[in-house]
Amino acid sequence: MTSVPTPIPSRTQFVLEGIKHRILTGQLTPGQALVETDLAAQFGVSKTPVREALKTLAGTGLVVMNQYKGVTVRMVDADMAREVYDVRLLLEPEALRRVVCRGASLDAARDALTRADAAADTAERSLANREFHRALYTPCGNPLLGRMLDEVRDQAALVSTVAWASDPSWGQEADEHREILRLALDGDADGAATALHAHIASFVRRAFPQGREEGGQE
C-alpha cells in the first residue's frame, strides 16, 4: 500500500513559522534588525520567501517595516501591551463564558496545561501557555470571535515573552491557569470568565506598570 506523502509547506510558510518561532521564544529580540540576506542564508532559501514572510509578519504586528531603518522586531512598551491586552480583556473572558455555557470540550486546554507544567525550557512553556489560552476560546461557537482573538494572539505572545525575560512569573500564572480550568470544568461560566479576566489584567499590570491611564488615550 502506497502512503500518501505529507504536503511540504511552501518556502514562505517555512520561513514565516521559523522567524515567528524565534521572535516568540526570545531568540530574536524587540528592536533587532531582520536582514533579508542573513535570514535567507540561515533558512537556505532565496530572499523572495523571506521578503514575503516579513510582509506577513508586519501585518500581524510582530515586525515593523521602515523605509529607512529596514525591518525590525516590534518594540514592546507599556502602551503597546495595554492596547493588546485591552482587546483580550474585552473578548477572551466572554469567549470562555460561552465555551462553558455550551458545554464544549476543554480537553485541549487540559492537555496544554499539562505540557506547560512538564516543559523543559522557557520556549516550550511559552508555546504551551499560548495553546492553553487559545483552547479556552476556540470552541466558543462564534468563529468570528475566535478569529478576532487570533488576530492579537501573536502580539500578546510577544508581550509575554518580553515580560517573562525580565520577570519570570511562571508559578503564579500556572496556578491561575489551573484555577481557571477548574472553574470551567465545574461548569461555572461566570466564575471562569471572572478568573480569566483577573488573570489577564494582573499580568499586564505586573509586567508593565507604567503607561497611559485607562481613559486617557486619544
Secondary structure, DSSP 4 states (H G I P E B T S, - for coil): -PPPPPPPPPHHHHHHHHHHHHHHTTSS-TT-B--HHHHHHHHTS-HHHHHHHHHHHHHHTSEEEETTTEEEEPP--HHHHHHHHHHHHHHHHHHHHHHHHTT---HHHHHHHHHHHT-SSHHHHHHHHHHHHHHHHGGGS-HHHHHHHHHHHHHHHHHHHHHHHHS--HHHHHHHHHHHHHHHHTT-HHHHHHHHHHHHHHHHHHH---SPPTT---
